[in-house]
Amino acid sequence: MSIYFDNAATTPISVEAKAAMVAAMEVFGNPSSPHGEGRKAKAIVETVRKGIAQRLNCLPAEIVFTSGGTEADNWALLTGIRDFGIKHLYTSAIEHHAVTHFAEYIEKNHDVAVHYIPHNAEGTHDMDWLKAELEAKQKAGEARMVSLMHANNEIGNLIDLAALSALCVATQTYLHSDTVQTMAHLPLDFKMFKVDFAACSGHKFHGPKGVGFAYVRQGTSTQPFIQGGAQERGHRAGTENVIGIAGLGAAFNHCFDEMEADIIAVTKVKAHAISALQKSFPGVQFNGLSGDLEKSLYTVLNFYHPTLHDGGMLNFQLDIQGVQCSGGSACSSGAVGGSHVLNGIGSPGGTRISFSRYSTTEEVDQFIEILQGIAG
């Protein structure tokens, strides 16, 4: 038996994505080549770009294909300090390491002050503090950028992206949001959400690994993150990953178009998990806002129980029993000191279970039985 509850780390590739990738394998031309075979490859890339842009209510030119969300995040932050003269970066200590580690690099190697937005024990950011800071820096005439993820990958907390974007517009502040966990999972309208940069990884919604895209608002003057060619309209050098882009596009379109049904179905699975954990393990705690269906991403649940987590071996025991989940982000697996997110909110520990359109309530019931067996 195997139960896969680590979908926030990566998702199984969908049938639709596999089919699109196999078809793209027959098109071997370089998309930058002007001949017929090259134009076939170019057509695949541009068709996917157009489909994504239509669903995100943005321009095709605002979608730039990358190797994934980490590259998109890094590029956005580098652009801020290199091309916009940003002197103040506002972010959070509980962001994904694609942001926090690059913020540390920026502070050490560039003349930029990094400010960490305060948050409470649930991981909710103090937006009044941020508003006061941005208004003060605006009056001082100092260029600034905010980088906050739309949904936290470990505790599922959602930020009000519409309100944050309105604040940044009002204070003339650049805004980057890591939307890796919400892309193709929640409605995103980039005419409504005035973000300057956003990030996507294909493998978070049943596409292949190693491919994603950056959303870069039109009029935002950026220099390439990778040099050496004029691909992606001069935004990113290197031959496009045509096969990966084909799979990304098929997965994105399918999940986006089936989003309403998926939200209902997966929320039902998460609600069942919350109820079953509370019934079977009185006193269970849910880290961050992950136990609140209204304020967290419907795919992520992070729980802690003193009996289950005593000794810190629960996730290892679950793995032996065929349950695949995590104690935090896959990108920080094995890190000394554990999850920086759980440490940042003062949690003694936890297990993240994360769901997809393929998860079932029956799997949740089996998971609870295994937990009961471990607890003795």
Stockholm file with secondary structure:
# STOCKHOLM 1.0

chainA/1-376         MSIYFDNAATTPISVEAKAAMVAAMEVFGNPSSPHGEGRKAKAIVETVRKGIAQRLNCLPAEIVFTSGGTEADNWALLTGIRDFGIKHLYTSAIEHHAVTHFAEYIEKNHDVAVHYIPHNAEGTHDMDWLKAELEAKQKAGEARMVSLMHANNEIGNLIDLAALSALCVATQTYLHSDTVQTMAHLPLDFKMFKVDFAACSGHKFHGPKGVGFAYVRQGTSTQPFIQGGAQERGHRAGTENVIGIAGLGAAFNHCFDEMEADIIAVTKVKAHAISALQKSFPGVQFNGLSGDLEKSLYTVLNFYHPTLHDGGMLNFQLDIQGVQCSGGSACSSGAVGGSHVLNGIGSPGGTRISFSRYSTTEEVDQFIEILQGIAG
#=GR chainA/1-376 SS CCEECBTTTCCCCCHHHHHHHHHHHTCCSCTTCCSHHHHHHHHHHHHHHHHHHHHHTSCGGGEEEESCHHHHHHHHHHHHHHHSCCCEEEECTTSCHHHHHHHHHHHHHSSCEEEECCBCTTCCBCHHHHHHHHHHHHHHTCCEEEECCSBCTTTCBBCCHHHHHHHHHHTTCEEEECCTTTTTTSCCCTTTSCCSEEEEEGGGGTSCSSCEEEEECTTCCCCCSSCSCCTGGGTSCSCCCHHHHHHHHHHHHHHHHTHHHHHHHHHHHHHHHHHHHHHHSTTCEESTTTTCTTTBCTTEEEEECHHHHTTSCHHHHHHHTTEECBSSCGGGTTCTTSCHHHHHTTCSCCEEEECCTTCCHHHHHHHHHHHHHHHC
#=GC SS_cons         CCEECBTTTCCCCCHHHHHHHHHHHTCCSCTTCCSHHHHHHHHHHHHHHHHHHHHHTSCGGGEEEESCHHHHHHHHHHHHHHHSCCCEEEECTTSCHHHHHHHHHHHHHSSCEEEECCBCTTCCBCHHHHHHHHHHHHHHTCCEEEECCSBCTTTCBBCCHHHHHHHHHHTTCEEEECCTTTTTTSCCCTTTSCCSEEEEEGGGGTSCSSCEEEEECTTCCCCCSSCSCCTGGGTSCSCCCHHHHHHHHHHHHHHHHTHHHHHHHHHHHHHHHHHHHHHHSTTCEESTTTTCTTTBCTTEEEEECHHHHTTSCHHHHHHHTTEECBSSCGGGTTCTTSCHHHHHTTCSCCEEEECCTTCCHHHHHHHHHHHHHHHC
//
